[in-house]
Amino acid sequence: FGTVRDQNGNVQPDASGSSFYAEAVHNFKNGFSAVADVNITSSFNFRNVFAENVTTAISPEERSIFYLNKNWRSYSFNALFGEQSFFIGNQIVKVRQFPAAELNKRATKISVNFPVYFALESSLGGVRRSETVFNSTVLKSPSIVQRLDFFPQLTFPLKSVAGFTLTPSLALRSTFYSDSLASNTRTVVGQNLFRNYADFTADLRAPAFAKVFKRKNGEPWFKHIIEPYAVYRRLAGIEDFTRFIRVDERDAIAETNEVEYGITNKFFTRRKSADGKSVQAHEWLDLTIAQKYFFDPTFGGALQPCSRAVFDQSPTNCVRNQFFPINTLTGFAFGGVRRNLSPLNVRMRLRPNDFMAADVRLNYDTQFGALREIVFGGSLVKGPLLLSNNWYYTRLVRIDERRYGLPADPSSLPGNQTDISAFYGNPTRGLYVGSSLVYDLRRKELYRSNNLIFLQTVGGYSWDCCSLQVQRFSFNAGNRFENRYIFSFTLKGIGTFGTQNIGQRRY
C-alpha cells in the first residue's frame, strides 16, 4: 500500500493518490483453492506519475480478482469477484463481476459405445459496466445486471477416410440479461434481453505429408511435415448485437459465416538428450500460414464502419470491432472496414538449440496489398548470460478512399518499438549486472534522447547472509521524464532496507 500527496499541484495537475497491491493463495483440505490478485489505483494520473516502472506507468489496464476454485473429475467450479478498469485517452471504462459463479465441464465421451463428446460452460452472476469521458458519465448500468449463461456443446469425431479427418461440432447458447441498451443508443434501459444462437463448426484435417531429407552419406538430416487444414464456422441467431452490455468475452460475440484455411510446416532434427545417451527428435522450426474468408463481411450487422467525420477527428475514435470470432486469428485488429478476406497471418517459431529461441508473427493484408504488423521476439539463455529482444512494428494501411470513404483502415495504427534486455550473473549468489531498455524507433533521429522510453540498469552482489543492489532508472513516458538511483540492502530472513521493486523485477 502507498499514498502520495502531490506538492506540485499548483504548477501541474494534482497527481495525489494511493495504490494497493496484494497477492494471496490458500489451498483448503477439501480441494478448494482461494486466490486473490488485487491491484487498485486511485487514478491513472497518479499511476502515470508515481509508478515504479514504465510497464505499470503506461499500462491502460488495471485488474483485481478474487476467486474460489475446485476441480474434480471433468468438472470445474469457480466463484469469483472481478473488476477491470481501462484508461483510453480521456475515457475510463470499468467492468465488474460480483457475485459470479461458474460450472464448467471439459469435453468427455458420453459413453464407450457412443463416440460423442459433451462439454458445458455455464455461469450465473451480476455484472456492471460504466464509461466516463472527461469526467462525464456516458454509460452506467445498474449496480448488478443479472446474467445467466448456458452453453452446452457436442463434438462428433468421425472416422478418417483416405487420411482425411472431419470433426463437426454443434453448440447451443442461451444468455439472459436483466438489463440492456436501447437500440442504437448508449442508454441503459430496464428491459431484459435473451440471446440465443447456434454455433456449428466443421474441422477438416487433410493427411499430413512427410519426407526425411538425408545427407550425402545417407544419415538423416531433417524431417519436413506439411499439415493443411480448413475450419468452417456458422454462428447464427444473434440479433441486436449493440444492445448487449459488454463486460467480458461472453458478451462480445457476433454472427459469422466463415472458413479458415491454413497450412503448417514443421521441421524436425535429431538431437542428443541431456545425458547424451540417446537421440531424440527436436522441432527445429514451426511455420503456420492461415487466413479467413468471411461470407458475411457485416457479421450480422455487428461490424460498425467508421464515418469520415469521426475519422478526420482522430482514427482512434473509430470503433475497433474486436469481437468473437473476428479476433481469433490474430491479436491485432483488422475490422475497421467491411472485408471478405482477413489479413494473411504468419506464425513462426524457431528453436535451433537448447539455449536459443525466436518467434515471429506478422499479418499481410492481401486485400489492400500491405504489411500490417510484425512482431519479433528472440532470446538466448546460456549459463549466467541472458539476452532478449522484442520488436513491434505496425503500419497505417492505406485503402481505396472512393470505395470505402476513408483514406486508411481505422483499425491500423503506426508504431515501431523495441525492448532489449541483457543480464549476467546470479541474483542469489555473487556478482550480477543487467540492463533493459525500451526504445521508440518511429523517429528517424535514432539517438535522440526523447526516443528512449525506459532504461533500467542494475548491479549487485549477494552473499550467504545478505545482498546489496544499486539500480538506475530513466523514464520518458506520458507526462513523465526523470532519472533516479535506487539502493537496497537485504538481510536474508529479515527484510530489505531501501527501495526494491518487489514482484516487478524484469530479470
MOCORBEL-V497903 format. One record per residue. RES is the residue in one small letter. D_FIRST is the distance of its C-alpha to the first C-alpha in whole Angstrom. Layout:
res=(RES	RES)
d_first=(D_FIRST	D_FIRST)
This chain:
res=(f	g	t	v	r	d	q	n	g	n	v	q	p	d	a	s	g	s	s	f	y	a	e	a	v	h	n	f	k	n	g	f	s	a	v	a	d	v	n	i	t	s	s	f	n	f	r	n	v	f	a	e	n	v	t	t	a	i	s	p	e	e	r	s	i	f	y	l	n	k	n	w	r	s	y	s	f	n	a	l	f	g	e	q	s	f	f	i	g	n	q	i	v	k	v	r	q	f	p	a	a	e	l	n	k	r	a	t	k	i	s	v	n	f	p	v	y	f	a	l	e	s	s	l	g	g	v	r	r	s	e	t	v	f	n	s	t	v	l	k	s	p	s	i	v	q	r	l	d	f	f	p	q	l	t	f	p	l	k	s	v	a	g	f	t	l	t	p	s	l	a	l	r	s	t	f	y	s	d	s	l	a	s	n	t	r	t	v	v	g	q	n	l	f	r	n	y	a	d	f	t	a	d	l	r	a	p	a	f	a	k	v	f	k	r	k	n	g	e	p	w	f	k	h	i	i	e	p	y	a	v	y	r	r	l	a	g	i	e	d	f	t	r	f	i	r	v	d	e	r	d	a	i	a	e	t	n	e	v	e	y	g	i	t	n	k	f	f	t	r	r	k	s	a	d	g	k	s	v	q	a	h	e	w	l	d	l	t	i	a	q	k	y	f	f	d	p	t	f	g	g	a	l	q	p	c	s	r	a	v	f	d	q	s	p	t	n	c	v	r	n	q	f	f	p	i	n	t	l	t	g	f	a	f	g	g	v	r	r	n	l	s	p	l	n	v	r	m	r	l	r	p	n	d	f	m	a	a	d	v	r	l	n	y	d	t	q	f	g	a	l	r	e	i	v	f	g	g	s	l	v	k	g	p	l	l	l	s	n	n	w	y	y	t	r	l	v	r	i	d	e	r	r	y	g	l	p	a	d	p	s	s	l	p	g	n	q	t	d	i	s	a	f	y	g	n	p	t	r	g	l	y	v	g	s	s	l	v	y	d	l	r	r	k	e	l	y	r	s	n	n	l	i	f	l	q	t	v	g	g	y	s	w	d	c	c	s	l	q	v	q	r	f	s	f	n	a	g	n	r	f	e	n	r	y	i	f	s	f	t	l	k	g	i	g	t	f	g	t	q	n	i	g	q	r	r	y)
d_first=(0	4	7	11	14	17	20	22	22	26	27	25	23	20	17	14	11	7	6	4	6	8	12	15	19	21	25	27	31	32	31	28	25	21	19	15	14	11	10	9	10	12	14	16	17	14	13	16	16	13	12	13	16	19	19	15	16	20	19	20	19	15	16	15	17	18	21	24	27	30	33	37	40	40	37	33	31	28	26	23	21	19	18	19	19	21	21	25	26	26	26	23	24	22	23	22	24	24	25	27	29	31	34	36	39	39	43	45	49	51	53	55	58	56	54	52	48	46	42	40	37	36	33	33	30	29	27	26	26	26	27	26	28	28	26	29	29	31	31	29	30	30	27	29	31	33	34	36	37	40	40	43	45	48	49	52	53	56	59	59	62	64	60	58	56	55	52	52	49	49	46	46	43	42	39	39	37	37	36	37	38	41	43	43	40	36	37	36	39	39	41	41	41	43	42	45	46	47	46	49	49	51	50	53	53	56	57	56	58	58	60	59	60	62	63	66	67	66	63	60	58	55	55	55	54	54	52	53	51	51	49	50	48	49	47	48	48	45	46	44	41	39	39	36	33	31	28	28	31	33	34	35	38	41	45	46	50	49	50	48	50	49	50	49	50	49	50	50	51	52	50	50	48	46	48	51	53	53	53	51	50	47	46	46	46	45	46	46	47	46	47	47	50	49	52	51	49	47	46	47	46	43	43	42	44	43	45	46	45	41	42	43	40	38	38	34	35	37	37	36	37	35	36	38	40	40	37	38	40	37	34	35	36	40	41	41	45	47	48	50	49	46	45	46	43	44	41	42	41	42	42	45	44	41	39	39	38	38	38	39	39	41	42	45	47	50	51	50	51	48	45	42	39	39	36	36	34	35	34	36	35	38	37	34	34	32	33	32	33	32	34	34	36	37	40	41	44	47	49	53	52	55	54	51	51	48	48	45	43	40	38	38	36	37	35	35	32	32	29	30	29	31	30	32	31	29	26	27	30	32	31	29	29	28	28	26	27	27	30	32	36	37	38	42	41	39	38	37	33	32	32	30	26	24	25	24	26	25	27	26	28	27	30	30	28	25	24	24	23	23	22	23	22	24	22	25	23	23	23	22	24	23	24	22	22	19	20	19	21	20	22	23	22	20	17	16	17	16	14	14	13	12	14	15	18	21	24)
